[in-house]
Amino acid sequence: MASPLPQRADALALLHEFTASDSLRKHMLAVEAAMRAYAAHWGEDADRWGLAGLMHDFDYEKWPNAAHAPDAEHPAEGVRLLRTRGYPEDVLQAILGHAPYTGVARETRMAKALFAVDELTGLITAATLVRPSKSVLDLEAASVRKKMKDKAFARGVNREDVTAGAEGIGVPLDEHITFVIGAMRGVAPSLGLAGAPAAG
């Protein structure tokens, strides 16, 4: 019998212990939302997929891995820690696979989805924050595609990974962007993307 999944509350506590950056915390919440949405869409385990999304970067601040070492620092160190906490191996493999430099193949649908939504949520967040409304609720895929073409915008986002990610899950890019925007709308307040307060 499979061991029970770690509780989300425990995962969140660990994430907060390791990650002080508000923007990085919000990034992980955005990826979690997108993973849960795709799991539900495909009839997979949303709690399991959500856990992979929530924890994929929890160790990034502590072990940033500028050298892109495949088996040291992020995400390898974090995965080693999660393994001691009883995280299932398919979740750990997905987390390793989201960083191309680990050399870990993305063999499961969960792993492919995590790679597909990771960079894209960052692009969607950046595209939202430059809007007058500061709201993901009125953001459309066309705006994200336009920003994606602007090389100077959100330089940290790897466009090739966004495109390859969509191909990896077999979803057309515009459809993929629209789907992830929808997932992020569902948790917009926790991402700080529900819009700027109206001037009073």
C-alpha positions in Angstrom: 0.0 0.0 0.0 1.3 3.5 -0.9 2.3 5.6 2.0 0.1 8.7 2.6 1.0 12.0 1.0 2.5 14.6 3.2 -0.1 17.1 4.3 -0.3 20.4 2.4 -0.1 22.4 5.7 3.2 20.6 6.6 4.6 21.2 3.1 3.6 24.9 3.3 5.4 25.2 6.7 8.5 23.7 5.2 8.3 26.1 2.2 8.0 29.1 4.5 10.9 27.9 6.6 13.2 27.7 3.6 11.8 30.6 1.5 11.7 34.2 2.8 11.0 35.8 -0.7 7.4 36.8 -1.1 7.6 36.6 -4.9 9.2 33.1 -4.8 6.5 31.9 -2.4 3.8 33.3 -4.7 5.5 31.6 -7.7 5.2 28.2 -6.0 1.5 28.9 -5.2 0.9 29.8 -8.9 2.6 26.6 -10.0 0.7 24.6 -7.5 -2.6 26.0 -8.8 -1.7 25.2 -12.4 -0.7 21.7 -11.5 -3.9 21.1 -9.5 -5.9 22.4 -12.5 -4.2 20.1 -15.0 -4.5 17.1 -12.7 -8.2 17.7 -12.4 -8.5 18.3 -16.2 -6.8 14.9 -16.9 -8.4 12.9 -14.1 -5.1 12.7 -12.1 -4.5 13.1 -8.3 -4.7 16.9 -7.7 -3.2 16.7 -4.2 -0.2 14.8 -5.5 0.4 17.0 -8.5 -0.2 20.1 -6.4 2.5 19.0 -3.9 5.0 18.7 -6.8 4.1 22.3 -7.9 4.1 23.7 -4.4 7.5 22.3 -3.4 9.4 22.4 -6.7 11.5 25.5 -5.8 11.3 25.5 -2.0 15.1 25.0 -1.7 16.0 27.5 -4.4 16.8 30.4 -2.0 19.0 28.3 0.3 20.8 26.4 -2.6 20.4 28.6 -5.7 22.8 26.5 -7.9 24.2 29.2 -10.1 26.6 26.6 -11.5 23.7 24.3 -12.5 25.3 21.3 -10.9 23.1 18.3 -11.7 23.4 16.6 -8.3 24.1 19.4 -5.8 22.2 22.4 -4.6 18.7 23.2 -6.2 16.8 20.9 -6.8 18.9 18.0 -5.7 19.4 19.1 -2.1 15.8 19.8 -1.7 14.8 16.5 -3.1 17.1 14.7 -0.7 15.4 16.5 2.2 11.9 15.8 0.9 12.8 12.1 0.5 13.6 11.9 4.2 10.2 13.5 4.9 8.4 10.7 3.0 7.6 12.4 -0.3 6.7 9.9 -3.0 9.3 9.2 -5.6 7.1 10.3 -8.6 6.8 13.7 -7.0 10.5 13.9 -6.4 11.3 12.8 -10.0 9.0 15.5 -11.3 10.8 18.1 -9.1 14.2 17.0 -10.4 13.0 17.0 -14.0 11.7 20.6 -13.9 15.4 21.7 -14.0 16.8 20.6 -17.4 20.4 20.6 -16.1 19.7 17.7 -13.7 19.5 15.4 -16.7 16.5 13.7 -15.1 14.1 12.7 -17.9 10.5 13.9 -17.6 8.8 10.5 -18.0 5.4 11.0 -16.3 2.6 13.3 -17.2 3.1 15.0 -13.9 6.7 15.7 -14.6 5.9 17.1 -18.1 3.2 19.3 -16.7 5.5 20.7 -14.0 8.0 21.7 -16.6 5.3 23.1 -18.8 3.7 25.4 -16.2 6.9 26.5 -14.3 8.3 29.3 -16.5 4.8 30.1 -17.9 3.4 31.1 -14.5 6.4 33.5 -14.2 5.6 35.1 -17.6 1.9 35.4 -16.7 2.7 37.0 -13.4 5.1 39.5 -15.0 2.5 40.3 -17.8 -0.1 40.9 -15.1 2.0 43.2 -13.0 2.6 45.6 -15.9 -1.1 46.0 -16.6 -2.9 49.1 -15.3 -5.4 46.8 -13.5 -2.6 44.6 -12.0 -5.1 41.8 -12.3 -4.9 38.4 -13.8 -8.7 38.4 -14.0 -8.7 40.5 -17.2 -5.5 39.1 -18.7 -5.8 37.3 -22.0 -3.5 34.8 -23.7 -2.9 37.2 -26.6 -1.3 39.7 -24.2 1.0 37.0 -22.8 2.0 36.0 -26.4 2.8 39.6 -27.2 5.0 40.0 -24.1 6.7 36.7 -24.9 7.9 38.1 -28.2 9.5 41.1 -26.5 12.9 39.8 -25.5 13.5 42.7 -23.1 10.4 41.8 -21.1 10.8 39.4 -18.1 14.3 38.3 -19.3 14.5 35.7 -16.6 11.8 33.6 -18.3 13.1 31.0 -20.7 10.8 31.3 -23.8 12.1 28.0 -25.3 11.1 26.2 -22.1 7.6 27.7 -22.3 7.2 26.5 -25.9 8.9 23.1 -25.3 6.7 22.6 -22.2 3.5 23.0 -24.1 4.7 20.6 -26.8 5.7 18.1 -24.1 2.1 17.9 -22.8 0.6 18.0 -26.2 -1.4 21.2 -25.7 -1.3 24.1 -28.3 0.6 27.1 -26.8 -2.3 29.5 -26.8 -4.6 26.9 -25.2 -1.9 26.2 -22.6 -1.5 29.9 -21.7 -5.3 30.3 -21.4 -5.6 27.3 -19.2 -2.8 28.4 -16.8 -4.3 31.9 -16.7 -7.6 30.3 -15.7 -5.9 28.3 -12.9 -4.1 31.4 -11.6 -7.4 33.4 -11.6 -8.7 30.8 -9.2 -6.1 31.8 -6.6 -5.5 35.4 -7.7 -5.8 37.0 -4.2 -3.1 34.7 -2.7 -0.8 35.5 -5.7 -1.3 39.2 -5.2 -2.8 39.3 -8.8 -6.5 40.2 -8.0 -6.0 43.8 -9.0 -4.9 47.1 -7.6 -7.3 48.6 -5.0 -9.6 51.2 -6.6 -8.4 54.7 -5.9 -10.7 56.2 -3.2 
